[in-house]
Amino acid sequence: MSPKPDPRTAGRLFVLDLSGGRVLSMKTDGSDETVIAAGCHLPDGIAIDTRAGHVYWTNMGVPSREDGSIERADLDGKNRTTIVPVGNTFTPKQCHLDKDNSKLYWCDREGMRVMRANLDGSNVETLVDTSQGDPRPGPDATKWCVGITLDPAHGHMYWTQKGPDNGELGRIFRAGIDVP
């Protein structure tokens, strides 16, 4: 028997308004728009945990500063909290939840890293560092980590490295989830 859909998320989209600095929820036809969070600093990646009733999002901050952060709130916007504060990641981009292992993974673009933390923000780890000794923020766009997804059944994570705009140098990488 299939589990019942969660009424808080069934038929709803959770989206980011980058320029407006908001996290929104709406029906799939665009109606019933609800502001989950406002005043975000360039939100970019989003993940929903229906089991725990949380929405997670990354805030890129200013790319030249180490002022990115990651926040979490209840699906209705209550109990908003910063789980990865400024100073722990440069420019967090896309994120992915590993609910079974209570981990949040994300790519840190100008920080040139793939990172993860516990869902409460504790135990921040760098899993992959593509900087090869370059200073952060990194000027080489081929080292910028952007997108991420997981294949827990096979023990893999995949991430993209951007490359310059229209430069045809973007790449996809795979590593074990438990790197390093």
C-alpha positions, 0 to 999 in steps of 0.5 A, spaced: 500 500 500 502 506 498 503 512 503 498 517 503 500 524 500 502 529 505 497 535 504 502 540 506 506 538 499 501 534 495 500 538 488 504 544 490 511 546 488 516 549 492 520 555 488 525 560 489 525 567 487 532 569 486 532 576 485 526 577 490 530 573 496 524 569 497 522 561 498 515 560 495 510 555 495 504 554 490 499 550 487 502 547 480 498 552 476 501 558 480 495 559 484 495 560 492 502 563 492 505 562 499 511 566 502 515 561 506 521 565 507 523 572 505 529 576 506 534 571 503 540 572 500 540 570 493 537 563 494 539 558 489 538 550 491 532 547 495 530 541 498 524 538 501 523 533 507 516 531 507 517 526 513 520 531 517 516 537 515 522 542 513 524 546 507 531 547 506 535 552 501 541 555 500 543 562 500 549 564 495 551 571 498 556 575 494 560 570 490 567 574 492 565 573 500 565 567 504 558 569 506 553 564 503 549 560 508 543 554 509 537 555 512 531 551 514 524 552 516 517 548 517 513 547 510 509 553 513 515 558 514 515 557 521 521 556 525 526 558 520 533 557 522 540 558 519 543 551 520 550 552 516 552 560 518 556 565 514 563 563 514 562 555 513 561 556 505 562 561 500 557 560 495 552 554 496 548 552 490 544 546 489 543 541 494 540 534 495 537 531 502 539 524 504 533 523 509 535 516 510 542 518 513 540 525 515 545 529 511 544 535 507 549 535 501 551 541 497 556 544 492 560 550 494 561 554 487 566 559 488 569 555 494 570 549 489 567 544 494 562 539 495 560 539 502 555 535 507 552 536 514 547 533 518 540 536 517 541 540 523 547 543 520 552 540 525 558 536 522 560 540 516 564 536 512 568 537 505 568 531 501 571 534 494 576 540 494 577 541 486 581 548 488 588 544 487 591 549 492 587 555 488 585 561 493 578 562 495 574 564 492 576 561 486 577 564 479 577 558 475 570 556 473 572 549 471 573 548 478 566 551 480 562 545 483 554 547 482 549 541 481 549 535 485 545 529 486 545 522 490 544 515 488 545 512 495 543 505 493 549 504 489 553 509 494 555 514 489 554 522 489 554 526 482 556 533 481 557 538 476 563 543 475 561 549 471 566 551 466 566 558 463 559 560 460 558 557 453 565 554 453 563 547 453 567 545 458 562 543 464 563 536 466 559 531 471 563 527 476 562 521 480 565 519 487 563 515 493 558 518 498 563 517 503 569 520 500 574 522 503 
